[in-house]
Amino acid sequence: MQSDKDIRYYRTKQRITEAMIQLLKEKNFNQITVKNICEAAGISRSGFYLHYLDKYDLVEKYQFELMHHINQLIENFSKTNMTRDSLLLYILDYLKNEGQLLALLISDHGSTEIQNQIKAVLKKNALDNVLSHLTIPVTSDLEKQYLVAFFSNALFGVLQEWVNHGQKESPEYIVNVINKIIAFDII
């Protein structure tokens, strides 16, 4: 059974995340201060600093948790009978329902620094999980580098556009769009 301190700790962490989500709906990441987050969360600055070093640490830890979950899913993809469409649907549903902060960070309100970090994760996943499934020959490391850039940036671009438009389209629709852009018969 969790102690009251544990519950308060996680509740405060949740309030901080919710405050950041709300603030990102109103202003750009670079305009948000720790003071803004604390006021929106209804906590003291010392309460914030018990959890995070600064707003970048907040985003980094949130992103790490989210990407860890998605990375585990992608790693398990090759071990299961899950189709690529099912994998993409699961990731999009997860981002829509659990990844509100990440979605806002990749939107126009996000920071390019964070967007570049997310692109780096997508590149790593493309390198680890996409290139090994290509049915076309890859003749050099340079060619591999360009293919990784293509896959990761194409996926990021679609996700960013979806978020910028308020995620109005269903994840199924977005998977269909991705399948049209990236011909999965080459994989």
Stockholm file with secondary structure:
# STOCKHOLM 1.0

chainA/1-187         MQSDKDIRYYRTKQRITEAMIQLLKEKNFNQITVKNICEAAGISRSGFYLHYLDKYDLVEKYQFELMHHINQLIENFSKTNMTRDSLLLYILDYLKNEGQLLALLISDHGSTEIQNQIKAVLKKNALDNVLSHLTIPVTSDLEKQYLVAFFSNALFGVLQEWVNHGQKESPEYIVNVINKIIAFDII
#=GR chainA/1-187 SS CCCHHHHHHHHHHHHHHHHHHHHHHHSCGGGCCHHHHHHHHTCCHHHHHHHCSSHHHHHHHHHHHHHHHHHHHHHHHTTSCCCHHHHHHHHHHHHHHTCHHHHHHHSTTSCHHHHHHHHHHHHHHIIIIIGGGCSSCCCSHHHHHHHHHHHHHHHHHHHHHHHHTTTCSCHHHHHHHHHHHSCGGGC
#=GC SS_cons         CCCHHHHHHHHHHHHHHHHHHHHHHHSCGGGCCHHHHHHHHTCCHHHHHHHCSSHHHHHHHHHHHHHHHHHHHHHHHTTSCCCHHHHHHHHHHHHHHTCHHHHHHHSTTSCHHHHHHHHHHHHHHIIIIIGGGCSSCCCSHHHHHHHHHHHHHHHHHHHHHHHHTTTCSCHHHHHHHHHHHSCGGGC
//
